[in-house]
């Protein structure tokens, strides 16, 4: 790494290494970055100056060298709001910069409600959660995951017909104003992929995350465990890939025979309801209960859906060639058959070169994956050079004002 870097650029590199756990002392930072000790010292001084770093004891000495002072991101630097909005609920968690969760809430408002109402409810909940903390710190950033296509450059939802009120709604701008901090909007599957990838060993990336819920959403992270969104944010929208099965099923987007129409939980439920007159009013909970009981008809429907999902994953292996696929969704907890069927189809039909080192597992983080991914994305944005430059400028102005 070149030593000719600005104060905020070197500070950003150092802060991200410390936050990731890859470096803990000055000696670690010099070794990891290749920067001169003086450059590392300047960057660390800037981070201490804005209150972003804290020191806590000394590393156990190795050999005859002086023990290194342990460094960490100061939890008291501020708070981060992680939010996930889907068709069932809105989940919120408040974290500090040490990545500790302090409060959480689940709202009944979700994607079927008007976006202005959802924004208002999120803002009220976030401010209420922060106000209830023993030490209400400044909210530094928020990341919102939405279970719908997201234009990442404009921070808007590109809604299908049944979400017409959300289409092109300025969600990022509205939440930035309501929360009083920068609000970043991403597809929830992308954030879940990020959360899963950073939770797993590095050799599991590139990674594909797939969630079976109201749709079949996927997110992809590259070998460096960074989200791949594509040019506008459409990367990973396999819900709207056409299936091998062609029964003329109409998708919520208006197309026909899309994966969502066969592999989503509402698609499974619809098939279950139509299979017997007594099941017309059955709910998802009813269907999941029958799966747990290993009901033959419910299991057959789940297997058919899993085959369609496995076939779609086998296709995208040829484009993405991930090291690992992780699958999430509440329905997986009702039947092991879904995961085993997906694995079987992928390994049977996928190109051998793409499957010989591929591993497939159920999500280890479960429903927390999206909030975890939102936290990490918000933290990285706060530790990026532009954000640190703003903090340093504000600090200098405050110092000059007091002098």
N, C-alpha and C positions, 0 to 999 in steps of 0.2 A: 504493500500500500504506500502511495506517495506521501512524503512528509509535508508536501505543500497543500495542506487542506485548511479550510477556515476553522475558526474556533467552534462554531456550531456543528460543522461536519464531523470533526474529530470527537466532539462531545456526544453526538448522536451514535457514532460507531461504538464508543465506549459504553454508553448507557444500554444499548441493545445487547451487547455481550454480557453485561452484568445482569440484565433482566432475564436473559435466556439461561443463566447459570453456567455459561461457557467460561466465564472469568470471574474471579472473586477478589483478586489482589492487583496491585499495580504491576507486579511482575507478570502475572497472567495476561494482563492487557497488553503489555509490551510484546510478549511472546506471540499472542494471537493476532495482533494488528501489524507488527513489524514497525510501528512508529517509534520515534525516539522517546526516551524517558521524559525529555522536556516537553514534547508535544502532548504526551499522555498526561503530564502534570497540568498543562494549561487546560486541557479538556476536562479533567476532573475538577479543577478549580472552578470552572464555569458551572458544572453540575452541582457542586456544593453551594455555589453562590446563589442559585435559584431554588435551593432546597430540595433538589431531586435525588440527592445521594445521602446515604447515612453510613457511618462506620460503626462496626460492632465487634470489638475484640480483635484478636490476632490469630492468624493461621498457625497451626502447629509447625514449628520450624523443622525444615528438612536439611540435614547436614549441619554445617557451621554457619549458614546464612542467617540474616536477621529475619524474625518472623514477620510475615506480611500482614498489613492491616486489612481486615475483611470489609468489603464494600457491598452494599445492596441498594436497590431502589427504595427510597424512603416511602413507606406506606402513607405517611401524612401529607405527601405532596398533593393529593387530591383524590377524587372519586371518579369512577367510570360507571355509566349505566349501560347494561347489556339488555337488549330487548328482542323478543322473537314473537312475530305475529303470524298466526296461521288460521285455518278455517274453524278451529275449535276454541281457541283461547289466545290471550296475549300474556306472555311470561316476561317478568322483569327481575333483574338481579343487580344489586349495587356492590361494586368491588372497590377496594383501595388500590394504590399503585404497587402494593406488595402482593397483589393478586389474591387477597383474602376477601371472601364474600361477607358482607355485613348485613344485608337485608334482601328480601325477595318477596314478590307478590305475583299472583295470577289473576288476571282480569277476565271478565266474561265478554268484554268487547273483543271483536276479531274482524277478519276480513269481510264478513258479510254485512258489517255495519259501515256507516258513512265514514270516510277517512278523517274528516274534521272531528267527528266524535271520538274516534280512536286516538287521534293526536291529543285531544284535550284530556282524555282519560289517562293516557300514558304520562303526560306532563304532571297531572295532579298526583298520580301514584308515585312518580319518581321524586318530586319535591316533598311529598309526604314521608316517603321512606328515609330520605336524607334528613329531614327535619326531626325524625324520631331517633336519630343516632346520638350516642353519648357525645361524640365529637363530630359535628356536621362540617365536613371539609368542603372545599370548592369542587363543584362538578366540572371536570376538565374535558370530558368527551363522552359521546354516546354512539353506539353502533346498533343498528336495527336490522334484524333479519326478517325477511318477508317471504312467505310461502307462495310466491308468484314471480313471474318474470320481472326482472329489475333492470332498467337502463342505468348502468353504473356511472355513466358520464353525466347524466342529468339528475340522478338520485330520485327517479320516479318509477312507479309501478306501471308496467305495460299490461293492462288488465285484459283478460278475455271477456266475452260478452256478459257473463254473469257478475263480473266485477267492473261494470261500466263506470261507476262513480270513482273508482280508483285509477282508471286509465289516465296517465299523464298527470296525476295529482302530484304537486311538488312536495312529496313527503319529507325529503331531506331538509328543504328550506323551512317547512312548517314546524318540524321538530327542533331545528336549530333555534328558531325564534321562541318556541314554547319552553325549551329547556334552558336556554341561555348559554349554550355551548355548541360546538360543531357536532352535527349529527350525520353520520355516514349510513347509507342504506345499501344493503346487499341482499342477495337471494339467501334464504335460510339454509339451503343445502350446501352452498359454498362455505358458509360459516361453520356448519357442522363438519364439513370436510377438513377445514383448518383446525378445528378443535381436536378432531380425532388424530390428524397427522402429527400435531405437536405433542399429543399425549403418548403416541407410540414411538418405538425406536426409529431412528432416522432411516434405517434400511427398508422401512415399510412405505417410503415415498419413492416415486409418485404413487398417489393414493386416490381412489375413487370412492366417494361416499354415496350410498343410495338410501333413500328413505321411502318406505311404503306407508302412505298415509292417505290424505284426500287426493293426492296425486302420486306420481312416482318421480320424486325429485332427486337429482344427482348434483354433486359438486366434485371438482377435481383440483388437486394440488400437485405441483410439479416436484421434481427431485429435491428442491430446496425447501419444500413444504410451504410454498407460496401459492395463493389462490390464482387459478387461471379462469378468467371471466370471458375471454374473447374480446372483440372490439367493442361491442355494446353491452355485453353481459349475458348473452344467450348461450354461452358454452355450458353444456351439461343439461340442457332442457330435453331430456330423453322422454319425458312424459308425452311429448307430441311426435315421437317417432312412430311410423306406421308399423303395425305388427304383421307377423307372418299370417296369423289367423285373420280372415276377412269375413266378418259377419255383418258388416255395415253398421256397427255400433257408433253412435254419434258422441263425439267428445264435447266437453264443456266449452272448448274453443271454437266449436262449429265444424271441425274436421271429422273424418270418419276413420274408425279402426286405428286410433292412436293407442299407445301403450297404457295411458291413463284409463282408457275405457275397458281394459282387461285386467291390469295389474294393481290398480289402486284398491284401497279397502272399501270405498263406496261401490266400486264395480263388483267386488266379491259379494258385498251385502245385497246388491240388487239381484244378483244371480241366485243368492240364497232365498231372498224373498219370493222370487218368481217360481221357485222349485216346489212350493207347496202352498195351498190356499191359507193354511193356518199361520204362515210366516209373513203375510203381507205387511204387517206393522212391526216386524222384527227390527231391532236396533243393532248397532255395531257391537254393543256389549253382549247382546244375545248371541250374535254370530261367534264372537270370541269365546263365549262360554261353551258353545257347542264344539268349537275346535279343541278346547281343553279336554272335553269329554271324549274326543276322538270320534265324533259323529262322522259316519261314512260320507254323507253328502257334503257336509261342510268341509271336510278334509279334501274331498275331490275338487271342490271349487278352489280351495287355497292352492292345491297342487297345480291346477290349470293356470292360475294367475302367476305362480312362481315360475312356471315354464316359460311364459311370455317374458317375464323379467329376465330370466337367465339367458334367453335368446337375444334380447336387446343388449345385455352386458357383453355377450360373446361378440357382438358386432362392434361395440365401441372399443373392445380390446385392440382391434386392428388399427384404431386411430390413436389411442392414448397409451397402450402398453403399460398399465400400472404394475407396481410391485405388489399392491394389496388392494382388495376391495372390502369395505366394511359396510354392513347393511343395518339400518335402524328402522324403528317403527313399532308402535305398541302391539300390533298384530303378531309380531315375531314371538312375543312372550306367551302367546296362546298355543303355538304349535311349532315344534322343531322341524316338522316336515317342510315348511316353507324354505328354511335355510338349506336343508339337505337337497331339496329339489333344485334350488338356484345353483348350488355348487355343482350338482350333477350335470346340469345342462351346460354350464360354462365350460367345465372340464371336458365334456364329451364333444361339444361342437366348436369350441374355440380353437384357433390356430395353435398347434403345439408350441411354436416358438414363443407365443404370448402367454401360454398357460403353464409351461414347465416349471417356472419359478414363482408363479402367482399363488398368493394365499388369500383366502376369503374367510371373513369372520363376522359375527354379530357385533354391533357397536358396543365397545367397552364403556363408553360414557353415557349411552342411552339418551334420554331426553335432555341431558345437560350439555350435550355436545355443541349445540348452537350458541348457547349463552357463553360457553367457554371460548368458542371461536370469536364471538363478538368482543369479549374482553381482550383477547390477544390482538385483534385488529386495532382496537381503540388504543391499546397500550403502545403498539408500534407507531401509530400515527402521532401520538403525543411525544414519542422519543425521536421522531424524525427531525432532520435538520431545520426545516421551515418552522416547525412548532417551537423548537428550542431557540431559534433566532428571535422569535417573538417574545419568548420568556426573558431572554437576555436583555433585549431592548427595553422591555417594561421594567426590569430590575434596575437597569442603569438610570432610567428616567426617575424612578422612585428614589434612588440614591442621590441623584442630582437635586431633586426637589427638597430633600431633607437637609442638604448641605447649604 
